[in-house]
Amino acid sequence: MLTRLRIILILLICVSFLCSCGVRTGYYDDDQKEIIAKLTAKEWRQIYSHTPDFEPEEFKDEGRVYKFNPNGTGSYKWVKWSDGSVNGDVVYFRWTFTTENFAVIYIDKLERFWLIDKLTANELWVYDSYQDPVLYPNSNEVFCKFVVGESK
């Protein structure tokens, strides 16, 4: 009987210890809520891309338009700016933040990480990479600029 009591006591201690470990509760602080709101409130039109060792590319007539939804889904499409026509299929993906400060986004379908350099109500600048920038800093990154843009 004493052995069973010890086992139960040890199990209770282990369970209480595991329950006390810091796990995200699903609630966001004000800064995180603001980042989510800015990212998901609109569509982002890519206007600039610079790959190291290549000339920068400006998207003046057409380019990608990304939409991030608050539920972790999103999409992108190739849009002609003048008339809003979509060229090709819309690509759907899931996305998530990989850091507590919400500075890195992982996009599953593209298998890409975006390190956010600037996020305002009208601008989004990111370093786009195949590798997690937290684990592999200074990896081959493409610098991209987006502005708020509606596709017609």
Secondary structure, 3 states (H helix, E strand, C coil): CHHHHHHHHHHHHHHHHHHHCCCCCCCCCHHHHHHHHHHHCCEEEEEEEECCCCCCEECCCEEEEEEECCCCEEEEEEEECCCCCEEEEEEEEEEEECCCCCCEEEECCCCEEEEEEEECCCEEEEEEECCCCCCCCCCCCEEEEEEECCCC
